[in-house]
């Protein structure tokens, strides 16, 4: 425990800078609260959304942007990763997860992940994933490239990649308060909301509750 606090203090300046460069004030806030407030208390709420991968809507990335699967070499993404992100990246690759990333001329612009199973130690979320579903998560695009279609293109690419891996369904967890993510869900053809997950962390202990919905109508986002 003490060593983690020492590491947080040592890496905070560089991670605050990376947070600012990639996500602006929100990125700075994320890095700071993760080391302070969220160590004591954290409350999260996600909608669990299912998509039929046979009906994927393919969206082209913006001109000059290339989306490809990582070969496990983290170095190509290091410029947009904080120290915590780098540790997480290595753990996810070691656990067999698939990373897709977007770049322009080799400069990283964003990334996302595909998982064939959900492990709270890796995916940070307790979720009963069906055997024919892939978990699609951790979509990130740098601040300077947002609003240009890269997030939607990454979302579309991971749906196609999950289908190519043999999955029939794609599951993702989206905060209803995250309007850009909710709009991206709609653009790429969400089928239904299958449930919700509520998570509370108090002094390092995680409490979670998954609520299945059954059939729900196609997701619609009010702009």
SEMARTI-300672 format. One line per 8 residues: number of its first residue (from 0); their letters; for each residue x negated, y negated, z of N, C-alpha, C. Coordinates in Angstrom, 3 decimals. Example, Ala and Ser with C-alpha at 12.3 -4.5 7.8 and 13.67 -1.06 7.14 Angstrom:
2
0	AS	-13.190 5.690 7.800 -12.300 4.500 7.800 -13.200 3.300 7.800; -12.850 2.250 7.080 -13.670 1.060 7.140 -12.900 -0.030 7.870 $
END
This chain:
223
0	XXXXXXXX	-0.827 1.205 0.000 0.000 0.000 0.000 -0.862 -1.257 0.000; -1.868 -1.293 0.895 -2.743 -2.469 0.970 -3.481 -2.663 -0.339; -3.934 -1.551 -0.945 -4.675 -1.661 -2.193 -3.826 -2.252 -3.304; -2.508 -1.950 -3.293 -1.632 -2.506 -4.325 -1.474 -4.010 -4.160; -1.435 -4.490 -2.910 -1.352 -5.933 -2.672 -2.641 -6.621 -3.116; -3.769 -5.990 -2.846 -5.058 -6.556 -3.258 -5.122 -6.638 -4.779; -4.671 -5.581 -5.445 -4.654 -5.583 -6.908 -3.737 -6.670 -7.440; -2.567 -6.849 -6.803 -1.635 -7.882 -7.245 -2.260 -9.269 -7.158 $
8	XXXXXXXX	-2.968 -9.537 -6.065 -3.614 -10.843 -5.893 -4.706 -11.040 -6.938; -5.461 -9.987 -7.190 -6.586 -10.081 -8.127 -6.110 -10.281 -9.573; -5.006 -9.624 -9.941 -4.543 -9.683 -11.333 -3.522 -10.786 -11.586; -3.030 -11.444 -10.525 -1.966 -12.430 -10.704 -2.329 -13.572 -11.654; -3.476 -14.234 -11.530 -3.760 -15.361 -12.434 -3.705 -14.978 -13.915; -4.349 -13.874 -14.277 -4.359 -13.459 -15.685 -2.963 -13.051 -16.142; -2.203 -12.390 -15.267 -0.858 -11.952 -15.653 0.118 -13.123 -15.752; -0.060 -14.144 -14.924 0.763 -15.343 -15.059 0.517 -16.010 -16.408 $
16	XXXXXXXX	-0.748 -16.052 -16.828 -1.090 -16.644 -18.124 -0.489 -15.829 -19.265; -0.621 -14.505 -19.191 -0.042 -13.648 -20.232 1.471 -13.778 -20.242; 2.079 -13.840 -19.047 3.524 -14.012 -18.961 3.980 -15.302 -19.619; 3.232 -16.382 -19.395 3.568 -17.671 -20.008 3.406 -17.624 -21.525; 2.322 -17.034 -21.993 2.044 -16.987 -23.429 3.048 -16.131 -24.185; 3.548 -15.064 -23.556 4.429 -14.135 -24.265 5.910 -14.345 -23.996; 6.252 -14.944 -22.843 7.666 -15.075 -22.504 8.029 -16.410 -21.889; 7.082 -17.334 -21.803 7.386 -18.646 -21.262 7.629 -18.616 -19.759 $
24	XXXXXXXX	8.466 -19.536 -19.291 8.740 -19.644 -17.859 9.333 -18.359 -17.298; 10.152 -17.681 -18.094 10.742 -16.417 -17.643 9.662 -15.377 -17.376; 8.622 -15.375 -18.212 7.525 -14.433 -18.015 6.738 -14.728 -16.755; 6.530 -16.006 -16.472 5.842 -16.403 -15.240 6.662 -15.975 -14.025; 7.970 -16.231 -14.085 8.860 -15.862 -12.978 8.844 -14.358 -12.748; 8.866 -13.589 -13.833 8.851 -12.129 -13.707 7.600 -11.644 -13.000; 6.437 -12.177 -13.391 5.182 -11.748 -12.782 5.114 -12.133 -11.304; 5.628 -13.318 -10.987 5.558 -13.781 -9.594 6.532 -13.020 -8.703 $
32	XXXXXXXX	7.789 -12.877 -9.144 8.791 -12.217 -8.305 8.505 -10.732 -8.138; 7.879 -10.107 -9.149 7.545 -8.680 -9.031 6.573 -8.433 -7.889; 5.763 -9.441 -7.558 4.760 -9.300 -6.506 5.241 -9.824 -5.157; 6.398 -10.482 -5.148 6.881 -11.090 -3.902 8.299 -10.601 -3.578; 9.299 -11.314 -4.042 10.690 -11.023 -3.708 11.083 -9.589 -4.038; 10.711 -9.112 -5.244 11.160 -7.789 -5.670 10.463 -6.650 -4.945; 9.399 -6.944 -4.224 8.817 -5.904 -3.373 9.729 -5.608 -2.184; 10.489 -6.615 -1.766 11.380 -6.446 -0.615 12.796 -6.077 -1.039 $
40	XXXXXXXX	13.280 -6.692 -2.141 14.666 -6.460 -2.533 14.829 -6.666 -4.034; 15.550 -5.728 -4.662 15.822 -5.826 -6.099 17.160 -5.169 -6.378; 18.009 -5.865 -7.122 19.314 -5.318 -7.482 19.507 -5.444 -8.989; 19.858 -4.319 -9.646 20.000 -4.284 -11.095 21.314 -3.622 -11.479; 21.859 -4.048 -12.609 23.107 -3.477 -13.119 22.982 -3.322 -14.629; 23.199 -2.104 -15.122 23.085 -1.839 -16.552 24.323 -1.136 -17.075; 24.721 -1.466 -18.305 25.682 -0.680 -19.054 24.902 0.386 -19.818; 25.421 1.610 -19.828 24.784 2.696 -20.581 25.530 2.831 -21.904 $
48	XXXXXXXX	24.818 2.618 -23.000 25.426 2.532 -24.321 24.928 3.674 -25.195; 25.868 4.317 -25.886 25.551 5.469 -26.737 25.738 5.110 -28.207; 24.820 5.594 -29.042 24.928 5.390 -30.485 24.777 6.706 -31.218; 25.583 6.891 -32.244 25.498 8.061 -33.113 24.388 7.797 -34.135; 23.335 8.577 -34.083 22.176 8.318 -34.939 22.424 8.669 -36.402; 23.544 9.348 -36.690 23.846 9.646 -38.094 24.350 8.415 -38.825; 24.707 7.381 -38.061 25.253 6.165 -38.670 24.373 4.959 -38.347; 23.058 5.151 -38.395 22.125 4.063 -38.073 22.157 2.991 -39.155 $
56	XXXXXXXX	22.212 1.749 -38.725 22.112 0.624 -39.660 20.653 0.210 -39.768; 20.079 0.383 -40.940 18.675 0.024 -41.122 18.532 -1.470 -41.369; 17.719 -2.117 -40.566 17.451 -3.544 -40.698 15.983 -3.735 -41.037; 15.715 -4.476 -42.080 14.336 -4.718 -42.486 13.673 -5.729 -41.561; 12.389 -5.521 -41.253 11.673 -6.535 -40.462 11.444 -7.779 -41.304; 11.186 -8.912 -40.680 10.888 -10.132 -41.436 9.681 -9.931 -42.346; 9.585 -10.779 -43.348 8.487 -10.669 -44.306 7.138 -10.758 -43.593; 6.252 -9.839 -43.935 4.914 -9.829 -43.357 4.792 -9.047 -42.067 $
64	XXXXXXXX	5.920 -8.626 -41.503 5.904 -7.883 -40.237 5.958 -6.383 -40.528; 5.110 -5.633 -39.867 5.046 -4.179 -40.029 5.383 -3.523 -38.694; 6.220 -2.493 -38.747 6.548 -1.715 -37.555 5.992 -0.312 -37.727; 5.230 0.149 -36.763 4.641 1.480 -36.852 4.584 2.136 -35.482; 4.356 3.431 -35.492 4.254 4.170 -34.236 2.838 4.092 -33.701; 2.726 3.858 -32.403 1.408 3.795 -31.780 0.768 5.174 -31.772; -0.528 5.197 -31.996 -1.271 6.451 -31.931 -1.814 6.703 -30.521; -1.357 5.874 -29.577 -1.809 6.013 -28.202 -2.948 5.088 -27.842 $
72	XXXXXXXX	-3.464 4.353 -28.833 -4.554 3.406 -28.596 -3.960 2.088 -28.107; -4.060 1.831 -26.818 -3.430 0.659 -26.221 -4.076 -0.655 -26.651; -5.309 -0.605 -27.065 -6.081 -1.814 -27.355 -5.359 -2.740 -28.326; -4.628 -2.195 -29.276 -3.950 -3.022 -30.272 -2.850 -3.880 -29.658; -2.332 -3.457 -28.502 -1.267 -4.205 -27.842 -1.757 -5.007 -26.650; -2.993 -4.831 -26.250 -3.522 -5.494 -25.058 -3.283 -7.003 -25.012; -3.357 -7.733 -26.145 -3.165 -9.196 -26.072 -1.798 -9.622 -25.528; -0.781 -8.743 -25.591 0.535 -9.147 -25.098 0.956 -8.331 -23.874 $
80	XXXXXXXX	0.015 -7.601 -23.267 0.317 -6.787 -22.099 -0.322 -7.377 -20.849; 0.432 -7.377 -19.753 -0.144 -7.735 -18.459 -0.872 -6.506 -17.906; -1.553 -6.674 -16.790 -2.273 -5.544 -16.197 -1.308 -4.419 -15.821; -0.128 -4.781 -15.297 0.864 -3.766 -14.950 1.379 -3.075 -16.196; 1.596 -3.831 -17.271 2.049 -3.244 -18.531 1.032 -2.243 -19.071; -0.249 -2.556 -18.932 -1.292 -1.651 -19.435 -1.271 -0.320 -18.686; -1.101 -0.390 -17.378 -1.018 0.836 -16.587 0.214 1.644 -16.998; 1.336 0.952 -17.186 2.565 1.630 -17.586 2.426 2.248 -18.967 $
88	XXXXXXXX	1.784 1.534 -19.889 1.580 2.041 -21.246 0.814 3.355 -21.202; -0.279 3.380 -20.474 -1.098 4.584 -20.391 -0.320 5.743 -19.786; 0.489 5.457 -18.749 1.273 6.511 -18.098 2.341 7.058 -19.039; 2.956 6.178 -19.828 4.009 6.617 -20.747 3.441 7.474 -21.873; 2.312 7.064 -22.424 1.672 7.846 -23.489 1.248 9.209 -22.948; 0.670 9.219 -21.752 0.231 10.477 -21.147 1.404 11.419 -20.894; 2.591 10.842 -20.654 3.788 11.645 -20.396 4.516 12.039 -21.678; 3.954 11.688 -22.828 4.518 12.105 -24.104 5.578 11.197 -24.680 $
96	XXXXXXXX	5.693 9.969 -24.175 6.666 9.041 -24.722 6.149 8.428 -26.032; 7.090 7.933 -26.855 6.752 7.380 -28.163 6.904 5.866 -28.153; 5.870 5.167 -28.596 5.898 3.711 -28.663 5.893 3.253 -30.112; 6.790 2.356 -30.459 6.781 1.656 -31.742 6.396 0.215 -31.481; 5.599 -0.360 -32.353 5.242 -1.767 -32.166 5.259 -2.512 -33.488; 5.505 -3.807 -33.376 5.552 -4.688 -34.540 4.309 -5.562 -34.544; 3.753 -5.785 -35.737 2.593 -6.668 -35.844 2.608 -7.391 -37.183; 1.903 -8.464 -37.229 1.719 -9.215 -38.462 0.218 -9.405 -38.648 $
104	XXXXXXXX	-0.327 -8.777 -39.672 -1.765 -8.871 -39.914 -2.594 -8.353 -38.749; -2.058 -7.383 -38.016 -2.778 -6.825 -36.875 -2.493 -7.520 -35.560; -1.843 -8.683 -35.592 -1.523 -9.404 -34.349 -0.226 -8.857 -33.772; -0.238 -8.304 -32.548 0.968 -7.685 -31.979 2.044 -8.713 -31.678; 3.295 -8.339 -31.988 4.431 -9.237 -31.797 5.468 -8.675 -30.832; 5.475 -7.363 -30.667 6.468 -6.754 -29.794 6.362 -5.246 -29.827; 7.140 -4.595 -28.977 7.096 -3.128 -28.894 8.374 -2.599 -28.276; 8.557 -1.284 -28.371 9.679 -0.603 -27.739 9.312 0.857 -27.546 $
112	XXXXXXXX	10.132 1.584 -26.758 9.817 2.963 -26.396 10.976 3.906 -26.678; 10.615 5.175 -26.950 11.571 6.270 -27.130 11.161 7.391 -26.181; 12.131 7.918 -25.426 11.849 9.013 -24.498 12.779 10.183 -24.764; 12.246 11.396 -24.642 13.080 12.582 -24.815 13.681 13.060 -23.504; 13.347 12.379 -22.423 13.896 12.687 -21.104 13.728 11.441 -20.237; 14.417 11.420 -19.110 14.337 10.265 -18.218 13.739 10.703 -16.887; 12.605 10.124 -16.571 11.929 10.358 -15.303 11.833 9.006 -14.598; 12.449 8.854 -13.422 12.419 7.551 -12.746 11.015 7.005 -12.520 $
120	XXXXXXXX	10.011 7.884 -12.478 8.640 7.415 -12.315 8.104 6.775 -13.597; 8.693 7.118 -14.728 8.247 6.585 -16.024 9.228 5.555 -16.560; 10.490 5.960 -16.676 11.506 5.078 -17.260 12.087 4.091 -16.259; 11.776 4.268 -14.985 12.195 3.342 -13.925 13.700 3.309 -13.748; 14.377 4.389 -14.179 15.830 4.408 -14.126 16.313 5.847 -13.956; 17.124 6.137 -12.954 17.703 7.476 -12.807 18.918 7.602 -13.721; 18.856 8.492 -14.701 19.918 8.596 -15.689 20.035 10.042 -16.157; 21.266 10.582 -16.169 21.501 11.955 -16.623 21.618 11.950 -18.145 $
128	XXXXXXXX	20.510 12.152 -18.829 20.447 12.062 -20.288 20.884 13.385 -20.921; 21.835 13.371 -21.869 22.229 14.610 -22.555 21.051 15.206 -23.324; 21.101 16.511 -23.534 19.992 17.184 -24.203 19.790 16.758 -25.641; 20.848 16.261 -26.309 20.723 15.856 -27.713 20.564 14.353 -27.869; 20.220 13.679 -26.770 20.078 12.218 -26.808 18.662 11.788 -26.491; 18.211 10.753 -27.169 16.941 10.101 -26.852 17.247 8.841 -26.056; 16.364 8.508 -25.145 16.513 7.266 -24.378 15.672 6.196 -25.056; 16.296 5.066 -25.399 15.672 3.988 -26.160 15.577 2.777 -25.243 $
136	XXXXXXXX	14.371 2.286 -25.002 14.242 1.329 -23.895 13.023 0.420 -24.060; 12.931 -0.543 -23.113 11.784 -1.453 -22.982 11.474 -2.194 -24.279; 12.479 -2.842 -24.841 12.258 -3.676 -26.025 11.690 -5.026 -25.606; 10.576 -5.422 -26.227 9.949 -6.701 -25.902 9.445 -7.363 -27.176; 9.711 -8.668 -27.296 9.194 -9.480 -28.399 8.597 -10.748 -27.804; 7.438 -11.154 -28.278 6.784 -12.339 -27.740 7.639 -13.588 -27.976; 7.487 -14.542 -27.082 8.318 -15.747 -27.098 8.287 -16.460 -28.444; 7.131 -16.594 -29.049 7.002 -17.364 -30.297 7.682 -16.689 -31.485 $
144	XXXXXXXX	8.041 -15.412 -31.352 8.631 -14.680 -32.474 10.098 -14.343 -32.261; 10.671 -14.788 -31.158 12.067 -14.460 -30.880 13.013 -15.245 -31.788; 14.154 -14.652 -32.076 15.129 -15.289 -32.927 14.841 -15.152 -34.400; 13.866 -14.311 -34.774 13.488 -14.147 -36.179 13.821 -12.763 -36.729; 14.515 -11.973 -35.930 14.928 -10.659 -36.411 14.004 -9.517 -36.062; 12.923 -9.791 -35.324 11.976 -8.727 -34.994 12.584 -7.758 -33.977; 13.303 -8.292 -32.980 13.930 -7.425 -31.991 14.936 -6.485 -32.625; 15.756 -7.007 -33.528 16.741 -6.160 -34.211 16.057 -5.133 -35.098 $
152	XXXXXXXX	14.958 -5.527 -35.756 14.226 -4.592 -36.613 13.580 -3.483 -35.788; 13.027 -3.825 -34.623 12.457 -2.815 -33.736 13.543 -1.864 -33.236; 14.702 -2.407 -32.893 15.814 -1.588 -32.432 16.248 -0.617 -33.518; 16.367 -1.119 -34.745 16.746 -0.275 -35.868 15.692 0.804 -36.130; 14.421 0.423 -36.049 13.336 1.373 -36.305 13.306 2.488 -35.273; 13.586 2.170 -34.011 13.543 3.229 -32.998 14.742 4.164 -33.129; 15.890 3.647 -33.592 17.025 4.521 -33.871 16.670 5.511 -34.977; 16.054 4.997 -36.051 15.652 5.866 -37.162 14.586 6.863 -36.720 $
160	XXXXXXXX	13.654 6.418 -35.882 12.599 7.307 -35.393 13.177 8.406 -34.513; 14.143 8.050 -33.656 14.778 9.050 -32.797 15.521 10.083 -33.635; 16.183 9.631 -34.687 16.880 10.549 -35.587 15.884 11.491 -36.257; 14.748 10.951 -36.705 13.722 11.765 -37.359 13.131 12.803 -36.404; 13.163 12.503 -35.097 12.654 13.438 -34.099 13.656 14.547 -33.781; 14.843 14.464 -34.392 15.833 15.525 -34.222 16.941 15.236 -33.242; 17.021 14.022 -32.734 18.079 13.681 -31.784 19.356 13.284 -32.524; 20.487 13.576 -31.907 21.789 13.236 -32.486 22.316 11.912 -31.956 $
168	XXXXXXXX	21.934 11.574 -30.709 22.423 10.375 -30.059 21.273 9.518 -29.544; 21.543 8.246 -29.419 20.597 7.338 -28.772 21.277 6.678 -27.589; 20.631 6.733 -26.425 21.162 6.080 -25.227 20.244 4.931 -24.847; 20.849 3.862 -24.386 20.067 2.772 -23.834 20.828 2.110 -22.688; 20.089 1.465 -21.825 20.675 0.755 -20.684 20.423 -0.731 -20.892; 21.493 -1.508 -20.907 21.400 -2.934 -21.203 22.118 -3.728 -20.116; 21.466 -4.750 -19.615 22.109 -5.633 -18.653 23.178 -6.460 -19.369; 24.410 -6.467 -18.883 25.452 -7.276 -19.525 25.157 -8.768 -19.491 $
176	XXXXXXXX	24.247 -9.181 -18.625 23.876 -10.597 -18.552 22.849 -10.975 -19.610; 22.263 -9.977 -20.275 21.237 -10.231 -21.297 21.929 -10.387 -22.640; 22.314 -11.613 -22.962 23.103 -11.859 -24.174 22.363 -11.481 -25.462; 21.078 -11.826 -25.621 20.392 -11.421 -26.854 20.389 -9.903 -27.053; 20.151 -9.143 -25.974 20.142 -7.684 -26.089 21.528 -7.147 -26.427; 22.556 -7.738 -25.849 23.908 -7.293 -26.144 24.277 -7.564 -27.605; 23.826 -8.689 -28.143 24.102 -8.978 -29.551 23.343 -8.020 -30.458; 22.098 -7.675 -30.061 21.318 -6.724 -30.856 21.994 -5.357 -30.864 $
184	XXXXXXXX	22.560 -4.957 -29.736 23.300 -3.696 -29.660 24.417 -3.676 -30.691; 25.153 -4.765 -30.767 26.278 -4.836 -31.701 25.796 -4.801 -33.150; 24.707 -5.506 -33.445 24.193 -5.563 -34.811 23.776 -4.195 -35.327; 23.247 -3.356 -34.435 22.724 -2.065 -34.872 23.723 -0.928 -34.714; 24.978 -1.256 -34.440 26.030 -0.264 -34.513 26.289 0.545 -33.265; 26.496 -0.106 -32.131 26.810 0.626 -30.904 28.156 1.331 -31.051; 28.225 2.572 -30.561 29.459 3.332 -30.647 30.342 3.149 -29.419; 29.781 3.366 -28.246 30.618 3.274 -27.057 29.777 3.067 -25.807 $
192	XXXXXXXX	30.441 2.571 -24.780 29.835 2.477 -23.452 30.199 3.752 -22.715; 29.214 4.490 -22.248 29.491 5.762 -21.587 29.412 5.670 -20.072; 28.941 4.552 -19.552 28.870 4.413 -18.106 28.068 3.206 -17.695; 27.745 3.163 -16.424 26.908 2.097 -15.909 26.035 2.640 -14.788; 24.932 1.958 -14.575 24.010 2.333 -13.507 23.763 1.110 -12.647; 23.883 1.303 -11.341 23.593 0.231 -10.391 22.433 0.668 -9.510; 21.433 -0.189 -9.407 20.217 0.147 -8.669 19.931 -0.936 -7.636; 19.598 -0.507 -6.442 19.171 -1.426 -5.390 17.884 -0.887 -4.778 $
200	XXXXXXXX	16.883 -1.733 -4.658 15.632 -1.345 -4.012 15.433 -2.213 -2.781; 15.272 -1.565 -1.635 15.078 -2.280 -0.373 13.798 -1.772 0.272; 12.815 -2.653 0.401 11.534 -2.318 1.027 10.934 -1.048 0.443; 10.965 -0.970 -0.891 10.327 0.143 -1.576 11.184 1.378 -1.757; 12.331 1.454 -1.099 13.228 2.602 -1.228 14.287 2.303 -2.281; 14.496 3.283 -3.186 15.390 3.096 -4.319 16.725 3.789 -4.062; 17.817 3.031 -4.258 19.160 3.579 -4.144 19.859 3.333 -5.478; 20.441 4.378 -6.039 21.052 4.212 -7.355 22.402 4.915 -7.406 $
208	XXXXXXXX	23.228 4.450 -8.334 24.540 5.053 -8.544 24.863 4.988 -10.022; 25.140 6.153 -10.609 25.527 6.224 -12.011 27.019 6.483 -12.084; 27.725 5.648 -12.855 29.187 5.758 -12.962 29.546 6.077 -14.407; 30.002 7.311 -14.697 30.414 7.635 -16.068 31.764 7.010 -16.388; 31.952 6.624 -17.639 33.201 5.988 -18.049 34.106 6.927 -18.833; 33.534 7.899 -19.549 34.323 8.617 -20.534 34.408 7.765 -21.794; 35.361 8.037 -22.661 35.474 7.301 -23.921 35.857 5.851 -23.673; 35.141 4.969 -24.350 35.431 3.537 -24.306 35.418 3.020 -25.743 $
216	XXXXXXX	36.115 1.935 -26.017 36.105 1.393 -27.378 34.737 0.885 -27.773; 34.536 0.713 -29.073 33.282 0.180 -29.596 32.960 -1.141 -28.918; 31.705 -1.317 -28.554 31.279 -2.516 -27.853 31.470 -3.762 -28.720; 32.021 -4.785 -28.133 32.136 -6.085 -28.796 31.551 -7.147 -27.888; 30.788 -8.051 -28.450 30.129 -9.075 -27.664 30.796 -10.408 -27.923; 31.174 -11.098 -26.843 31.757 -12.430 -26.968 30.630 -13.456 -26.947; 30.481 -14.193 -28.024 29.363 -15.138 -28.126 29.731 -16.439 -27.441 $
END
